[in-house]
Each structure stands twice: as C-alpha cells, then as structure tokens.
Amino acid sequence: MKKNSFLMVFALIAAVLAIGCGGGGEQAAAPAQQADSAPAATPGPAVTGGGTVVGSVRYVNGDPDAAIGMDADPVCASLHPGEVHTEKVVTDDDGNLANVLVYVKSGLEGKSFPVPATAHVLDQMGCQYRPHISGVQVGQKLVIRNSDPTLHNVHARPSANKEFNQGQPFQGMELEHTFDQAEVMVPFKCDVHPWMSSYMAVLDHPFFGVSDEQGGFGIENLPAGSYVLEAWHEEFGTQTAEVTVVDGEPAQVSFDFSPDAVAPAG
C-alpha cells in the first residue's frame, strides 16, 4: 500500500476507534481514560514471612520465535532498527525458557490476602506489549499506557471477567481497570497491529512469578505448607508440580517443556 493511502486509512481507523471507544473530542485528549471496572478491593500490607520457591523452566529444541513485520505501520517500523520477534518462544543458548507464568494453583484454599497498593502497568512500547506475560491480583489497579507516537487500542478478551476494548490514539494516554474474577489467562491484543499480544493472570493471591531470560523465577513469602504449582506457556500449555514450603527456607522446583522431557509429577 502506498504511504499516502496508508496514512488516510490509519487516520480513518483512529477516528473510528476514538469515537467508538469513547476517545473523541476533549475526552480523547485527556491523559487518562477510565474503562468499565469493578471497585477495587481495599489495599493492604505486603505479605511477609513464610518461605521462598525458586525454580527454572527449560525448553531444549531451539528457539523458533518468529520475526515480526511492522511495515504496515511506518511509525512502528521506525521504532526498531533491527529485527523484532513475537516473544512467544524465547530461549537462550542453554535452553532456558522465558515468559512462563508459574503460580500456586492449589493449597491456599480458605486463605485471603491483601491487594497490592501499587498498580500493575501494561505498556505499549515499540508497538509491543510490555510485559508480554504478567499477573495481577483480583481488585488490583491495572494501568494500561500507550508510550508510542501512534494509535493503539487495548482489546482484553477474558472469559470470566468483562471484555473491554479501549482506543488510545495519542502517546501518553492511560486507562485504568480492575478485574473482579480470578482467571488464567486473560489475552490482550491490539486490533490496529495484529502482531501485538500479551497474556495476564488474574489471581486471588500474590504468589506467582514469570520466568526471565535465564529461565528463572521466584515466589516469595509463601506460607508454610504443601502446594501444587502450575507453569503456563502460551505455546506449550501447562505443567504442574508439587512443592512443600518450610518457613525461612527455599524450596526448589523445575519445569521442562522440551519435547522429550518427562513432565514433573503433580
């Protein structure tokens, strides 16, 4: 498509989204937008005590993460001098796997935990969602920001919670939202840029972690007891593992999504 034609279509999409998503006129120019949300639960102090779960996640089968073509939006393309990848499967040379959510699936029944007073931020930066995989607690404030000088829209497609679709045509715009039901996972996409995706866990407790580029993760201050952990990956599915936590001591657990690996018991 020629550049002038793309700009005309892009402007039309921006106008439609701004009107359809409540972003028109003076309201659209405001620095923050409020999506429909449930009232946030009362924040409380951080959870302390207990033990720590430390672990690792592996995938030994190469790194098949695909490159993204951003030429459909010249602004997005200009933000990346080099190749950009989907981040669906991210491994290092040793087979350590990033972007795996690990959370307590069972063992906390009957317990309640305070909601963090700090907001979780989902940013749109370089025409990608940051972070790609993350988690919040039920009732925790979620801030979704557009850090790019181009149009985005935030389209959350949960199953247990309410779906929302909010246009953010201007750089620096933010919207706030809270989820009122636990759900693993909530997918996010941008209807303007089809390569943009993110997944977010909504949990009724704070005991989760996401593996980093070295495949490592940690879950802190977990009360002493026996638990089932679940590891979730957007391409490889889930695995579970049992772990016992003792006050003041680290507990080790590992997951391996390699094709020939034996899944941990759970």
N, C-alpha and C positions, 0 to 999 in steps of 0.2 A: 504494500500500500504506500502511496506517495506520502511524503511528510505532511503536506497541507491537508490532505484528506484525513490522515490520522488525527491531526490536531482538531479538525472540525468534529470528527466522531467523538474524540476524547472530551471536547467541550460539551457536546450534547449529553454524553454519559454523566459528566459532572453535574450538569443542570438537572437531569432526571433524578439522580441519586440525592442531590441536595434537597430537591422538593419532596421526593418520595420518602426520604429518611428523616425529614424534619430539619434539614440543614439549609433552608432557604432564607433569604433576607438577612436581617440583623442577627437572627438566632444562629445562622450558619457561621457568621464571622466571630462568634464568641469563642474564647479559648477553650471552653469545655462544654461537652454535651452530656446530658443525662439519659441513659437508656432505662427502659422499664426494669425495675429491680425490686426484690423483696427487701424489707427493712433489715438492716444489718444487725447481727447479734451484738450484745454488749462486749467490747474488748476486755481482755483480762491479762493478767501477768503471764510471762512466758513459763512454759512447763520446765521444771528443773528436777534433778535427781535421776534415779534410775540408771540404766546402762546405755551403751552405745553399740549399734550394729554397724559394722564396717564390712564392705564387700566389693566384689568386682563382677564385671559382666564381659563375656567374650563372644566373638564370632569369627571363627577361623575359616574363611572361604573367600578371601579377597575383599575389596571394597567396591561394590557395584553401584555406588551412588552416582546418579545421572547428572549431567550438566544441564543448566537451565539456559534457555534462550530468552533474553529480555528485549529483543529488538522491537517487539510490538509497542513498547513504551520507551521512546528515546531518553526520557529522564531516568528511568530505571537503569537502562544500559549505561548511561554516563556515570552512574554511581559505582561501577565496578570495572576497574581497568583490566582485571583478569577473569578467569573462568569462575563461575558460581555454580554450586551444587545444591541439590534438593535437601540434603541433610537427613534423608530417610534412613540411609545406612552409612554410618560414619565410624570407621575403624582406623587404628594406627597400624604400623608395620608389625606389631606383635599380636594383632588380632583382638585388641581391646575395643569394646563397643560402647559408643556414646549414645546419649538420648534414649536411655531406658529408664522408665519410671519404676521405682521399687517402693512398695508401700505395705503397711500392715493390713492384710485382708481380714484376718480374724484373730481374736484374742483380747480385744478391747471392749467386748460387749458389756453394756451396763455402765460404762465409764463416760464421762463428759469432760471436755477440755475447753479452756478459754480460746476465744477467737483472737488471732494476732491483731494488735492495734495498728500495725503498719500495712499499707496497701501493697498488693502484688501488681507489678507493672508488666503489661504485654505491649511491646513496642513494635512499630512498623518502621524498620530502618533498612535502607538499601533495598527496598521492595521485598523484604523478607520479614517474617515474624521473629521477634526475639523476646524470650527464648522459644526454641522450637517445641520443646517439651517442658511442661511445668505443672505445678499444682497449687491449689488454694484450699482453704477451709470453707465449709458452709458458713455463709454470713460475712466472710472476709471481703473487704473492699477490693475490687479489681479496677485498675485504671488502664485503659487502652489508649495508646498515644500514636499519633501519626507524626513521625520525625522526618518524613520525606517531603520534598517540594513537588508533590504530585498527588493526585486523587487516589485514595484508598476507600474501601468500605469494609467494615468488620461484620462478617456473617457467621454467627455462632449457631451450631446445629446440634444442640443437646437432645437427649431422649427423655430424661426425667425432668429437666428444667425447661424454662420457657425459651424458645428460639428468639433471637433478635438479629436485626440487620441494620447497621447504622453507617451512613455515609460520613466520610471525613475528607472533604475536598481540599482542606488547607493545612499546610505544615504547622505543627504545634497544637492541633486540635486534640482534645481528650474527651473520653466518655467514661463514666463510672457505672459499675454494675456489681451486683452481688447475686450469687446463686443460693437457692434455698433448699436444694436437694443434693445428696451425695450422688456422684456419678463418675464412672471411669470408663471411657474418657469423653470429654467434650471436644469435638473437632471445630476448628476455626478455619475460615477461608476468606479470600478477597475475591469478589465477583468481577472486579476490574482486571486483576492479574491472576490468572488461573494457576500459576505455579506456587502461589503463596498459601502455606498451610501451617497449622500449629495444632497441638493437642494439649488439653489441660485437664488434670484430675481435680475433681471436687470431692473432698473428703470431710468426714465429721471429726477428724483428729489431725494433729500436726506431724504424724510420724511417716514421713516419706522422704525420698531423695531421688535425684536424677543422676545417672552415670555421666561422668565427664569424659574428656577426650582420651584419658588413660583408662577408661572403663570403671573408675572407682566411684563409690557412693558412700554416704553415711547417713544414719538415722540416729539422732541424739536424744537423750533423756527419756528413753522408752522405759516405762515401769517394769520392774522385775516380773518375769512370767514367761509363759510359752506362747509362741505366736506362729501364724502362717503368714509368710511374706509372699507377695506376688510381684513378679517382674513383667512389665508390659512394654512391648515394642510394636511400632505401627506396622512393620512388615512381617515380623516373625511370631507374633502372637504373644502368649503368656506362658510363664513357668511359675511354679510355686516351690517354696522350701520352708521347712520347719526350723525354728530357731528358739533357743532358750536364753533369756536375758537375766543376768545377775547384777544387782546394784553395784555400781562402781567399776564394772569390768566390761571390756569389749567382747562382743560376740561376732564371729566370722561367718560369712555366708558368700557363696558364689553362684553365678548362673552362667550357663554356656549355651548359646543358640546356634552353635556350629552344626552343620548337617549331620555329622557322625557322633555328636556328643550325646551322652546319657543325661537326661533331664534329672535334676535333683528331686529327691522324694518330697512329697508334700501333699 
